[in-house]
Amino acid sequence: MGTARFLLYMTLFVAVWLIWNAVAPEGQAFDEYPYIFLTLMLSLQASYAAPLILLAQNRQEMRDKVIAEQDRQVNARAHADMEFLAREVASLRMAVGEVATRDFIRSELRSLLADLDERARVEDEQPESGRNPPAT
């Protein structure tokens, strides 16, 4: 009833009704000028249209409620997922803070290499008598 097609058909029906009853020969016009029968038919159609429109609105309201509830559930799941991921990222950050980085390992290896070089240099500078004889 709320479509453009219905409105077009209803307009054509009323126009044909009015034209026929206005220009038809004397004995063939079935609804004279005040068009009482046409008014009665339109009132009957309106009395059925109003409840149908209300029913359609109620059904649409129920659909909207279901969709809103589904959206709320999806949002709640997404929120829970985001909180879980935020906790995971925080735990990963804490774990990475405890893991030795590449730069830290390189600096430690350089320090150990420098210590070994220093020991080797010190041992090379010591006289032969200060060294322990090799075991045979």
HELIX and SHEET records of a PDB file:
HELIX    1   1 ALA A    4  VAL A   23  1                                  20    
HELIX    2   2 ILE A   36  GLU A   98  1                                  63    
HELIX    3   3 ARG A  102  GLU A  125  1                                  24    
HELIX    4   4 GLU A  128  GLY A  130  5                                   3    
END                                                                             
